[in-house]
Amino acid sequence: MSKLTIAGIVAWLFGGVILLFQAISSWIGKGDVMDWKSLTLLEFVGKNNFDWIEAISWVTIQQAITYIVNLPLYVLLFCVGIIFFIANAFKPKL
C-alpha cells in the first residue's frame, strides 16, 4: 500500500469520525463545547488565520478559496481523500 493510499484512507477515516460526531451531536441535541453540526475549516482553525484570503487580487480564486474554507469539514476530508486516491492512480509505478 502506498503512502498516498494510506493518506486517502486516513482522510476518509477522519471525515467519517467527524460525521459520526455530528450525527451523535444532532441526536443528543447539545452543542456546549463545539457545534459539530456546522464544523468548517474556518471555524476549526479560526477566522484570524484566513485574513490573507481578502488580499488575493483575483476574485475568482478568492471566491474558490472562500468556498473551500466554508465547506463542512467532513466533505473537505472526503474530497482530499479522493484526491489522494486519484494521485495514487496516476503515480508512475517503479
C-alpha positions, 0 to 999 in steps of 0.5 A, spaced: 500 500 500 502 506 498 503 512 502 498 516 498 493 510 499 494 510 506 493 518 506 486 517 502 484 512 507 486 516 513 482 522 510 476 518 509 477 515 516 477 522 519 471 525 515 467 519 517 469 520 525 467 527 524 460 525 521 459 520 526 460 526 531 455 530 528 450 525 527 451 523 535 451 531 536 444 532 532 441 526 536 443 528 543 441 535 541 447 539 545 452 543 542 456 546 549 463 545 547 463 545 539 457 545 534 459 539 530 453 540 526 456 546 522 464 544 523 468 548 517 475 549 516 474 556 518 471 555 524 476 549 526 482 553 525 479 560 526 477 566 522 484 570 524 488 565 520 484 566 513 485 574 513 490 573 507 484 570 503 481 578 502 488 580 499 488 575 493 487 580 487 483 575 483 476 574 485 475 568 482 480 564 486 478 568 492 471 566 491 474 558 490 478 559 496 472 562 500 468 556 498 473 551 500 474 554 507 466 554 508 465 547 506 463 542 512 469 539 514 467 532 513 466 533 505 473 537 505 476 530 508 472 526 503 474 530 497 482 530 499 481 523 500 479 522 493 484 526 491 489 522 494 486 516 491 486 519 484 494 521 485 495 514 487 492 512 480 496 516 476 503 515 480 508 512 475 509 505 478 517 503 479 
